[in-house]
Amino acid sequence: MIRVGTIGTNWITDRFIEAVLQTGKLNPTAVYSRTIEHAEHFARKHGIRHCFDQLEDMANSDLIDAVYIASPNSLHAAQAELFIRAGKHVIVEKPMASNIEEVDKLIALAKAHNVVLFEALKTTYIPNFEVIRNSLNKIGRLRKAYFNFCQYSSRYDKYLNGENPNTFNPEFSNGSLMDIGVYPLSVAIALFGEPMSFTAQGTLLDSGVDAHGTLVLHYGDFDAVISHSKVSDSMLPCELQGEQGTLVIDAIADCKKVVIYRKNEPEVTLSRYQAKNTMQYEAAAFAQLIEDEMYVHSGLERSRIVHSVMTKARDIIGVRYPAD
């Protein structure tokens, strides 16, 4: 069993621990929080024995082999670097870092220290994503791709009331593109590779982060249009339009339902069964990479391209982070 420590004690860490236990290969054994009391409270909830309130102590501990990082975005790179240098495998929540420079540094360090570095972007590891990838040849020559992820943030009302939640604070490397747009962007890159060029638009809040925006990735004879928002909800699915048919995808982060429409044929639902907690697929992929000693893997190159696009897009729309 691969022993995993966790950084972060919010709902996403709850779900990750649940997912870890489903793999049969990972065992949550330690918790870090800024206060030992908070760490112990979280650990008791999950039956975890070891608690830390100093990151260096956990990184250098022989109680863990790997770490899951679910702290604020701005802390991801520094925390990942600490654990990589200590010889621990790292699975870090999306976005892996604040910009492409930090991503490149982490990848180089992971290769040098022979550890697995993995960005926890669950979508590209779930069964229905493979259904989409394997069904592209059924719709003929691709002509249009529309990806839509717009979700009203539960913390936006606090922002409107004059508070300064992390979600809308550039100090924490947040905003619509980094928090929401990263999902459809990663899917587009995983399906189509690096775009020939792209355009970006975003509407900024007074805090300095983007509230919503649009990316258009140019692939020669088709474009991939990505719409993202943290200040509005959308009920629209995503579409991949080919000359012979169209794939329709419900809820891009989880690809809950995939339907194909072909000319003069009835619609066909292609979706497969997926576990309710879709994080278990990324956890299993992380464990497999460790077992196979795959320190260089396709997920890293995808992360590089995604972060390169996001860094350039933020420069275009005017979103700046301290890490820049």
Disulfide bonds with the S-S distance in Angstrom:
none
